[in-house]
Amino acid sequence: RYARIPVINAGDGGHQHPTQTLTDLLTIRRKKGKISGVTIGLCGDLKFGRTVHSLIKSLVRYEDVKFIFISPEELHVPGYIVEEVVKPSDYVRLKDSYILTPEKLSLGKKDLAVMHPLPRVNEIAAEVDEDPRAVYFEQARNGVFVRMALILALLGLESDVLEKGE
């Protein structure tokens, strides 16, 4: 309303990350063929993770989405999202507690898709990259397309690109 130029909301500090959510939704849809009716496991820092907060707020708008939250008690999803108070020092103390390793991933379902907004900071062992269920690099690539589409739309060029097939 106030800006005289197009603005893309890249988030508000530790609460939201809308372009990452669009990327995540695109990745889920491409991997599962749908968004409604999926089960989403969110692991790690669920208290301060703005990508997690945005994704949850978006996914609850779809039908029959189930969530599995995996985190230390001190890093549970905040009450305003799903009213716990936690100190940032708890994150520092617990940040390396939940690392996805090939051994843990071997217990997962065959159609599991491991997503991460990257960069990874001790949340996923590098060996997991070799597992076909690790889709975070594909997810990052999808993020390029999502952000390009937003920029083209703001510039009013999306129809030109579609018509030319670029």
Secondary structure, 3 states (H helix, E strand, C coil): CCCCCCCCCCCCCCCCCHHHHHHHHHHHHHHHCCCCCCEEEEECCCCCCHHHHHHHHHHCCCCCCEEEEECCHHHCCCCCCCCCCCCHHHHHHHCCCCCECHHHHCCCCCCCCECCCCCCCCCECHHHHHCCCECHHHHHHHHHHHHHHHHHHHCCCHHHHHHHCC
